[in-house]
Amino acid sequence: QLRLVESGGGLVQPGGSLRLSCAASGYTLEYYAIGWFRQAPGKEREEREEVVCMNSSGEGTQYADSVKGRFTISRGSAKNTVYLQMNSLKPEDTAIYYCAAVSRGLCGYEFDYWGQGIEVTVSS
């Protein structure tokens, strides 16, 4: 069973940067499509926003308009970690961030595995 663990969250000032990691123990993520989602304060889990999804090929990555140009998804060289680099953070980026994986390797299919989530707070 694939298990995803997020790390790298915390408190950051507006305009600052954070890098989130999504790691899989004992598995490679290179054949999975990986998505990052976020759940803003006061929102239900069903209202999670898809921030970005990257196919296993690495092509056709789609970012939400709200983060385009500020966030970047990438795969680690060890192939069991995916990163979300977040720059120019705004207070409205405050949320619990989740990574998720699609076994079929393509975005647009249902995500089969989810991490537990990690909190990101952007505040002065």
Salt bridges, closest charged atoms under 4 A:
GLU49 OE1 - ARG38 NE 2.76
ASP65 OD1 - LYS68 NZ 2.96
ASP93 OD1 - ARG38 NH1 2.87
ASP93 OD2 - ARG70 NH1 2.77
